[in-house]
Amino acid sequence: MTLAPSEILSSLDPEDSNSIVKAFAANTAFRAAEWEELTTEDNPYRRPVRPDDLAWLDYSKPMPAAKALKLSALLGHRMLRNVYDSGLLYLPPTAGKAPETDGAAFYSDRNRMLGALAAPVLEQHLFTLLDGERKPLGSSDPAHLRREVREYYQQRIAEPGRAFTTALATKDRKASATFVMLQLSAFLPAARTAVGRAALGEYDATHPGARTFLLDDYRSWAGLHDTYRTLLAGAALKPTAAAYWQLCLGTSLARGNHLHQLSHNREKYPEFLGALLHHKIEEAADGPRFAEVFEDGLGLRSTLFDALGAVRETDLDALVDRLLLPLVGVYGDRAVDRFHQGFADARWFSQLWDEDLAEQLAWADSIELHQEKAERISKHIEDNNIVVDLDTFVESNEETSTTHVHNEHRLVMVERGQMHFWNNTTHKLEFNEGDKVLIPVSRLHGSTVLSGECTYHQPIIPEEMYQQF
């Protein structure tokens, strides 16, 4: 039965913004993953969110920066991407019952309405922290902004991100390169789609040339589809939207969501242009590094990063003036501050992503070491009769845990049965009775039970104990 808009609204508690988020996440296309859904290469609408976790997560207030790599951020950015994408066209690569059913739910009036209500709740929770992290420009003089942009460009060109150096130092470089490509797929198409959304409107008289600039940028991306698809194919990946949803870091989703948020909320046009400028600088700095990681780990020599047309240092001043100066006539000196705000916030998300990806790559490449650490920590707890908080799970065959992160360090200890454990598309780890592994805070992973039943425990490891090992 389809509920009328008034019935949908009446079912929500206006005093409980969490009820709106929960109602949105209850969409059948967002249900928890099943065992065969590690990837969804034939279904762009199937996007597991772990809705059961919303029973204890609070989206009614802003998230502190200290939790930007934790569970509410990951699930929040998954839900927010679903809000933004429900207003865009996605088509499945082939016909099938699953994409037909999930597509109907994804594009339903109910989903659009609940998404419109959930978006400001999620945006407040996920983006308010930027107000406390942003360093002010200190001047409303465009020359001051141009200088900061040039200095940042020079710094980024000179200093490779930690994520790239980590990827090139891992033992399994094929797995690392594949995971890096999965993260690129989570934000590069989203960022360019946000540019296309921002281009729509009639504003040429006030901001001459801006619309064609944005449209040309999006058109160039659309023209690179075959190049992008070939790059993914070289890693045995497909270009279907959200095909590798469960393996996208929250920070990868956040980078695309930030641009979507600014383009979706039309009053944030100056902030959007500042964030777009940052994105173009990142492409100039990181394009060659992505190419190096993919060539090293996968043997791919893609022309995608050359074809993106990254901005050059000699063009920066003119680009800042082209994007910014007409806005001063509309918003006054405040335009400079707002443009810089978008630039600085995009920079913050980029740095957070670099840290997150580097940690994920290093952990995934050293699972054996973390299994050894788990044994030592477990023995330390037992030998010293240390009491720690403990969660125990009893799950049946093919029961699956949608990929997630923990808000604390945990051990996974299999008491009985077998399970698959995964953190990439390249392979799965089989855990049997007695096996243990240490999962540090904020590391993305999922699991599936292989045996008829599996009992496993998750002791929560205090930070002080974690540092000992």
SERO-363305 format. One record per residue: residue in three letters; x, y, z of N, C-alpha, C in turn. Coordinates in steps of 0.2 Angstrom, whole numbers, plus 5000, padded with zeros to 4 digits. Example, Ala and Ser with C-alpha at 12.3 -4.5 7.8 and 13.67 -1.06 7.14 Angstrom:
<rs>
Ala506649725039506249785039506649845039 Ser506449895035506849955036506450005039 
</rs>
This chain:
<rs>
Met500449945000500050005000500450065000 Thr500350114996500750174995500350225000 Leu500750255004500550315009500550375005 Ala499950415007499950485004500450525008 Pro500650585005501150625008500950645015 Ser500350665016500050685023500150625028 Glu500050565025500150505030500850495032 Ile501250505027502050495028502250545034 Leu501950605033502150655038501850645045 Ser501250625045500950615051501250555055 Ser501650505051501950455055502550475058 Leu502850535057503450555060503350595066 Asp503850595070503850635076504250695075 Pro503850755074504250815072504750845078 Glu504650815084505150835089505750785089 Asp505750735085506250685085506550675077 Ser507150715076507350715069507650645068 Asn507850605073508050535072507550495068 Ser506950515070506350475067506350485059 Ile506550545057506550555050507150515047 Val507650515050508250475047508150405047 Lys507850375052507650305052507150285047 Ala506650335046506150315041506450315034 Phe506950365033507250365026507650295025 Ala508050275031508450225030508050155030 Ala507450155031507050095031506850075024 Asn507050115019506950095012507150025011 Thr506849985007507049915006507649915002 Ala507849964998508449964994509049974999 Phe508950005005509450015009509549965015 Arg509149905014509149855019509849825020 Ala509949795026510649765027510849715022 Ala511449705021511749665015511649595016 Glu511549555011511449485011512149455009 Trp512249385010512849355008513149365001 Glu512649374996512949374989513049444987 Glu512949494992512949564990513549604993 Leu514149574993514749604994514849664989 Thr514749644982514649694977513949694974 Thr513749744971513149754967513249784960 Glu513649744956513849774950513249774945 Asp512749744946512149744941511549784944 Asn511649824950511049854953511349924956 Pro511249974953511450044955511050064961 Tyr510550034963510050064968510150024975 Arg510449974975510549924981511149954985 Arg510949984990511450024994511350015002 Pro511649955004511549945012511749995016 Val511350015021511550065026511650035033 Arg511449975035511449955042510949995046 Pro510349995044509850025047509750015055 Asp509849945056509749925063510149965068 Asp510749995066511250035070510950105072 Leu510450125068510150185069509750185076 Ala509650125079509250125085509650155090 Trp510350165090510750195095511150245093 Leu511150265086511550325084511050385084 Asp511350445086511050505086511250555081 Tyr510750565076510850615071510550685073 Ser510250695078509850755080510350815082 Lys510950795083511450855084512050845080 Pro512450905080513050895076513550845079 Met513950815074514450765076515150805077 Pro515450785083516150825084516650795079 Ala517150835078517650815074518050745076 Ala518050735082518350675085517950615082 Lys517350615080516950555078516950555070 Ala517350595066517250605059517450535056 Leu517850485059517950425056517550365059 Lys517050385063516750335066516050315063 Leu515650275066515050245063514550295061 Ser514350345065513850385063514050425057 Ala514750435056514950475050514850425044 Leu515050365044515050315039514350305036 Leu513850295041513150285039512850345037 Gly513050405040512750465039512950485031 His513550475029513750495022513450445018 Arg513350375020512950335015512250355014 Met511950375019511250395018511150465015 Leu511650505016511650575012511750565005 Arg512250515003512350504996511750474993 Asn511350434996510750414994510250464993 Val510250514997509750574996509950604990 Tyr510550624989510750664983510650624977 Asp510850564977510750524971510050504969 Ser509650514973508950494971508650544967 Gly508950604966508750654961509150654955 Leu509550604954509950594948509750524944 Leu509850524938509650464934510250414934 Tyr510050354936510450294936510150234933 Leu510450204928510150144925510550084926 Pro510250024927510549964928510849944921 Pro511449904921511749884915511349834911 Thr510949794915510549734912509849734916 Ala509349704913508749694916508749644921 Gly508349654926508349604931507749624937 Lys507549574940507049584945507349634951 Ala507949614953508149654959508249724957 Pro508549744952508649814951507949854949 Glu507549814946506849844945506449854952 Thr506549804956506149814963506549874967 Asp507249864967507549914971507549984968 Gly507549994961507450054958506850084959 Ala506250044960505650074961505650104968 Ala505950074973505950104980506450164980 Phe506950154976507450214976507150274973 Tyr506750274968506450334965505750344967 Ser505550314972504850324975504750394977 Asp504050414977503950474980504050474988 Arg503950414991504050414998504850424999 Asn505250394995505950404996506150474995 Arg505950504990506050574989505850624994 Met505250614997504950655002505450645008 Leu505550585010505950575016506650595016 Gly506850585010507550615008507650695009 Ala507050725007507050795007507050815015 Leu506750775019506650795026507350775030 Ala507650715027508250695031508850735029 Ala508850765023509450795021509750845026 Pro509350895028509550945033509750915039 Val509450865042509650835048510350805047 Leu510450765042511150735040511650785039 Glu511450835035511950885034512150925040 Gln511750935044511950975051512350925055 His512250865055512650815059513350805056 Leu513350805049514050785046514450845045 Phe514150905044514550965041514651015046 Thr514251025052514351075056515051075059 Leu515351025060516051015063516551065059 Leu516351075053516851115049516951185052 Asp516451215055516451285058517051285063 Gly517151235067517651235072518351215069 Glu518351185063519051165060519351205055 Arg518951255053519151295047519551355050 Lys520151365047520551425049520351485044 Pro520151535047519951595043520451625039 Leu520251655033520751685029521051745032 Gly520751785036521051835039521051905035 Ser520751905029520751965025520151955020 Ser519852005018519352005012519652025006 Asp520252035006520652054999520751994995 Pro520451994989520551934984521351914983 Ala521751964984522451954983522751904988 His522451914994522651875000522351794998 Leu521851794996521551724994521951694988 Arg522151734983522551704978523251684980 Arg523551714985524151694988524051634992 Glu523551624996523451564999523351504994 Val522951514989522851464984523451434981 Arg523951484979524551474976524951434981 Glu525051454987525451414992525251344993 Tyr524551334993524251274994524451224988 Tyr524351254982524451214976525251194976 Gln525651234978526351214978526551164983 Gln526251174989526251114994526051054992 Arg525451054989525150984987525550954981 Ile525750994976526150964971526850934974 Ala527150964979527750944981527650884986 Glu527150874990527050824995526550774993 Pro526750714991526250664990525850644996 Gly525250634996524850615001525150555005 Arg524950545011525150485015524850425012 Ala524250425009523850365007524250335001 Phe524550384996524850354990525550324992 Thr525950354997526550324999526450255003 Thr525850255006525750195010525550135005 Ala525150155000524950104994525550074991 Leu526050124990526650094986527150064990 Ala527050064997527450025002527149965004 Thr526549945002526249885005526549825001 Lys526449765005526649705002526249674996 Asp525549684997525049664992524849724988 Arg525249744983525149814980524549804975 Lys524349744973523749744968523149754973 Ala523149724979522549734983522449804985 Ser523049844986523049914988522849954983 Ala523049944977522949984971522149974969 Thr521949914970521149904969520749944974 Phe520949944980520549974985520650054984 Val521150074982521250144980520750164975 Met520750124970520250134964519550134966 Leu519350094971518750094974518550164977 Gln519050184980518950254984518850314978 Leu519250304973519150354968518450354965 Ser518250294964517550284961517050314966 Ala517150314972516650344977516550414977 Phe517150454974517050524974517150564968 Leu517550534963517650574957517050584953 Pro516650524951516050534948515550584952 Ala515550574958515050614962515250684962 Ala515850704962516150774962515950804955 Arg516050764950515850794943515150804942 Thr514750754945514050764945513750824948 Ala514050834954513850894958514050964954 Val514550954950514651014945514151024940 Gly513950964937513350974933512750994936 Arg512550974942511951004945512051074947 Ala512651104949512751174950512651214944 Ala512851184938512751224932512051244930 Leu511551204932510851224930510651284933 Gly510351324929510051394931510151444926 Glu509951504928510051564923510351614928 Tyr511051624927511351674931511951704927 Asp511951704920512451724916512551804917 Ala512051834917512051914918512451934924 Thr512351894929512751914935513451884935 His513551824933514151794933514351764926 Pro514551814922514651794915515151734914 Gly514951684910515451634908515451574913 Ala515151584919515151534924514751474922 Arg514251484919513751424917514151384912 Thr514451414907514751374902515451344905 Phe515751374910516351344913516151284916 Leu515551284920515351224924515051174919 Leu514751194914514451144909515051104905 Asp515551144903516051114900516451064904 Asp516451084911516851034915516450974916 Tyr515850974916515450914917515450874910 Arg515350914905515350884898516050844897 Ser516550874899517250844898517250774902 Trp516950774908516950714912516450664908 Ala515850684906515450634902515850604896 Gly516250644893516550624887517150574889 Leu517350574895517850524897517550464900 His516950444899516650384902517050324899 Asp517150314893517450254891518150254894 Thr518550304894519150304897519150284905 Tyr518650314908518550294915518350214916 Arg517950194911517750124912518250074910 Thr518750094906519350054904519750054910 Leu519850104914520250104920520050054925 Leu519350064926519050014931519149944928 Ala519049934922519049864919519749834920 Gly520249874920520949854921521049824928 Ala520549834933520649804939520049764940 Ala519749734935519149694935518549724939 Leu518449784938517949824941517449854936 Lys516849864938516349894933516149964935 Pro515850004930515750074932515050084934 Thr514650034936513950044938514050084945 Ala513550134945513550174951513450124957 Ala513850144963513750104969513850034969 Ala514250004963514349934963514749914969 Tyr515249954972515649934977515549974983 Trp514849984984514650024990514850004996 Gln514949944998515149925005515849935006 Leu516249945001516949955002517150025001 Cys516750075001516850145000516950175008 Leu517550195009517650235015517150285016 Gly516950305022516550355024516850425021 Thr517550435022517850495020517850495012 Ser517850445008517750445001517050474999 Leu516550445003515850465001515850545003 Ala516150565009516150635011516450685006 Arg516950665003517250704998516750724993 Gly516350674990515850684985515250724988 Asn515050704994514450734997514550804999 His515150825000515350895002515150944996 Leu515350924990515250954984514450954982 His514150894983513450884982513050934987 Gln513250934993512950974998512951054996 Leu513451074993513551144991513151154985 Ser513151114980512851124974512051114975 His511851064979511151054981510851114984 Asn511151144989510951194993511151264989 Arg510651284985510851334980511151404983 Glu510951414989511151474992511951474994 Lys512251414993512951404995513351414988 Tyr513151444983513551454977514251474978 Pro514451524982515151544983515551494986 Glu515251464991515651404994515751344989 Phe515251334985515351284980515951294976 Leu515951354973516551374969517151364972 Gly517251384978517851374982518051304983 Ala517551264984517651194985517851164978 Leu517551184973517751164966518451184964 Leu518651244966519351254965519851214968 His519651194975520051144978520151074975 His519551054972519450994969519950994963 Lys519951044959520451054953521151054955 Ile521351084961522051074963522151004965 Glu521750974968521850904970521950864964 Glu521550874959521650834953522350844950 Ala522550904950523250914948523750884952 Ala523750884958524250854963524150784963 Asp523550754963523450684965523350644958 Gly523250674953523150634947523750584945 Pro524350614945524950574944525050524949 Arg524850534955524950484961524450434960 Phe523850444958523350394957523650344951 Ala523950384946524150344940524750304942 Glu525250324946525750284949525550224953 Val525050234957524850174961524550124957 Phe524150144952523850094947524350064943 Glu524850094940525350064936525750014940 Asp525950034946526349994950525949934953 Gly525349934955524949884957524549844952 Leu524349874947523949844942524249834935 Gly524749874934525049874927524649914922 Leu524249964925523850004921524150064919 Arg524150084913524350154911523750194908 Ser523350224912522750254910522950334908 Thr522550354903522550424901522050464904 Leu521650434909521150474912521450534916 Phe521950534919522150584923522450644919 Asp522750624913522950674909522350714906 Ala521850674904521250704900520850744905 Leu520850734911520450774916520650854915 Gly521150874913521350944911521450974918 Ala521850954922521950984929522251054928 Val522151094933522351164932523051174933 Arg523351224930524151234931524251294935 Glu524851294938524951344943524851414940 Thr525151424934525051484930524351514929 Asp523851464929523251484928522851504934 Leu523151494940522751494946522451564947 Asp522851614947522651684948522051704944 Ala522051684937521551704933520951664934 Leu520951604936520451554938520051584944 Val520451604950520151634956519751694954 Asp520051734950519751804948519051784944 Arg519151734939518551724935517951694939 Leu518151654944517551624948517351674954 Leu517751714957517651754963517451824961 Leu517751854957517651934957516951954955 Pro516551914951515851934950515451934956 Leu515651884960515251874966515251934971 Val515851964971515952024975515352074974 Gly515152084968514652134966513952114969 Val513852044970513252024973513252014981 Tyr513851994983513851984991514352024994 Gly514652074991515152114994515752074996 Asp516152105001516752075003516652005006 Arg516051995008515851925011515951865006 Ala515951885000516051834995516751804995 Val517251844997517851814998517951765003 Asp517651785009517651735015517251675013 Arg516651685010516251625008516651575003 Phe516951604998517351564993517851524997 His518251565001518751535005518451475010 Gln517951485013517651435017517551375013 Gly517251375007517151315003517851275002 Phe518351325000518951294999519351265005 Ala519251295010519551265017519251205019 Asp518551205018518151145020518351085016 Ala518451095009518551035005519351015006 Arg519751065008520451045010520450995016 Trp519951015021519950975027519750905026 Phe519250895022518950835020519550795016 Ser519850825012520450795008520950765013 Gln521150805018521650785023521450725027 Leu520750725029520450675033520450605029 Trp520250615022520250555018520950525017 Asp521450565016522150545016522350505022 Glu522250525028522350495034521950425034 Asp521350425033520950375034521150315029 Leu521250335022521450285017522150255019 Ala522550295021523250265023523150215029 Glu522850235034522750185039522350125037 Gln521850125033521550065030521950025026 Leu522350055022522850015018523349975022 Ala523650015027524149985031523849925035 Trp523249935038522949885042522749825037 Ala522449835032522249775027522849735025 Asp523449775024524049735022524449705027 Ser524249705033524549675039524049635043 Ile523549605040523149565044523449515048 Glu523949475045524349425049524649455056 Leu524849515055525149545061524649565066 His524049585064523449595068523149535071 Gln523249475068523049415071523549395076 Glu524149405075524649395080524549445086 Lys524449505085524249555091523649525095 Ala523149505091522549485094522649425099 Glu523149375097523349325101523649355108 Arg524149395107524449425113524049465117 Ile523549505114523149545119522649495122 Ser522349445119521949395122522249365128 Lys522949345127523249305132523449355138 His523549415136523649465142523049475146 Ile522449485143521849485146521749425151 Glu521849365148521649305152522149295157 Asp522849305156523349295161523249345167 Asn523049405166522949455171522249465174 Asn521849425172521149425174520849495173 Ile520949525167520749595166520049585163 Val519549625166518849625164518749685159 Val518549665153518449715147517649705145 Asp517449755142516749745139516749695134 Leu516249655133516249605128515549595124 Asp515549595118514949575114515049515111 Thr514449475112514449405109513949395104 Phe514049365098513649355093513549285091 Val512949255090512849195088512449195081 Glu512749185075512449195069512349125065 Ser511849125060511749065057512049075050 Asn512049015046512349015039512149065035 Glu512649095032512549155027512349215030 Glu512249225036512149285040512749335038 Thr512549395036513049435034513049505038 Ser513649525040513749595043513849645038 Thr513449685036513549745031514249775034 Thr514649795029515249825031515149885035 His515649895040515549945045516149965049 Val516150015053516750025057516550025064 His517050015069516850015076517150085079 Asn516850105084516950165088517550155093 Glu517750095093518350075098518750015095 His519250005098519649945096519349885098 Arg519349835094519049765096519449705093 Leu519349655097519549585094518949555092 Val519049515087518549465084518849395086 Met518549355090518749285092518249235091 Val518349195086517849145084517949085089 Glu517349075092517349015097517148955094 Arg516648955089516448895086516148915079 Gly516348875074516048885067516548925063 Gln516348945057516748975052516449035049 Met516849085047516649145044517149175039 His516849205034517249245030517249315032 Phe517849345031517949415034518249455028 Trp518049515026518249545020518349625021 Asn518849655017518949725017519149745010 Asn519049705005519249724998518849674994 Thr518849694987518549644982519049594980 Thr519649604982520149554979520249484983 His519949484989520049414992519649424999 Lys519449365001519149355008519649315013 Leu519549325019519949295024519449245027 Glu519649185028519249135031519549125039 Phe519049135043519249125050518849065053 Asn519249025057518948955059518948965067 Glu518748905070518748905077519448915080 Gly519448965085520048985088520349045085 Asp520249065079520549115076520349185079 Lys520849235079520749295082521049345077 Val520749415077521049465074520849535077 Leu521349575077521249645080520949695075 Ile520449725076520149775072520249845075 Pro520649885073520749955076520149995075 Val520050045079519450095078519450115071 Ser518850125068518750155062518950115055 Arg519150055056519350015050518749975047 Leu518649985041518049965037518149885036 His517649845038517649775037516949745037 Gly516849685035516249655035516349575036 Ser515849535036515849465037515249425035 Thr515349365034514849315032514949255035 Val514449225038514549155042514549105036 Leu515049055037515049005032514748935035 Ser514748925041514548865044513848865046 Gly513548815048512848815050512648865056 Glu513148875060513048925065513748945067 Cys513849005069514549035071514449075078 Thr514849055083514849095089515449135089 Tyr515449205090516049235090516049295095 His516549315098516549365103516949425101 Gln516749485103517149545102517349585108 Pro517849565112518149605117518249675115 Ile518049725119518249795117518949815121 Ile519449835117520049845120520149925121 Pro520349935128520450005129521050035126 Glu521050105125521550135121522250115124 Glu522350125131522950115134523250045133 Met522749995133522949925131523149915124 Tyr522849945120522949945112523649975111 Gln523850025115524550055114525050015116 Gln524949975121525449925123525649875118 Phe525249865113525349805109525449835102 
</rs>
